[in-house]
Amino acid sequence: MNQGKAMINVTRPFLPPQEEYNKYLNSIWESHWLTNNGPLARELETRLKEYLGVEYLQFTSNGTIAIQIALKALGITKKVITTPFSYVATTSTILWEGCVPVFVDIDPATLCIDPNLVEDKIDEDTEALLATHVFGFPCAVEQLEAIGKKYNIKIIYDAAHAFGCRYMGRSLLDYGDIATCSFHATKIFHTGEGGCIIVHDSELDREVSLKKSFGHVGDDHITLGVNGKNSEFTQLWDSRYFLI
């Protein structure tokens, strides 16, 4: 390392001051509320909505389950067009949910899925497009939205690389039918392990909430669900990130 030059460790997790995190631990010990949508998880959701400029956001246990829940919430069961240039979770979630991934090559300039190649891969079984914003570069969201409307297919963005990114005056996470994020320890914003799902209407937001909480509210079981919640102990975020 050259003297006088700062180095950014791409995969080394950032941690807030330990005394700041201890304050959160103290509040957990006082409340005895460890998981199941506790006050710290809800506070994080609220601050993320404000910071990102989105209306609906669900905090999840990781970014992989976020994509799985997105597919479930949209009722996707058949073919999903996706990119070969992404972390394995982007494709494995499609397979895990019993769907068929269909690969479309990337644009060499952006490394995102090439919108000019998508239509050739669409057939009667195509139900969704799962595209990845790469290294903060946006997918061709206008072209993909037009394709989605033309063929009546859902658009999901794996936005793990796009936290805080904006495009045309909007959060990049505000595009598509659903956008998901990973808050894994190696991400620019992280909670140790975690993720989120962003939607655009209250009905879908409720469906996502049910899917991540075993499908029930209180004693009323409404739908099939999994445990995609996160605990109170994952609040490793530094409040200064939200410019408070």
Secondary structure, 3 states (H helix, E strand, C coil): CCCCCCCCCCCCCCCCCHHHHHHHHHHHHHHCCCCCCCHHHHHHHHHHHHHHCCCEEEEECCHHHHHHHHHHHCCCCCEEEECCCCCHHHHHHHHHCCCEEEECCECCCCCCECHHHCHHHCCCCEEEEEEECECCECCCHHHHHHHHHHHCCEEEEECCCCCCCEECCEEHHHCCCEEEEECCCCCCCCCCCCEEEEECCHHHHHHHHHHCECCEECCEECCCCCECCCCHHHCCCCHHHHCC
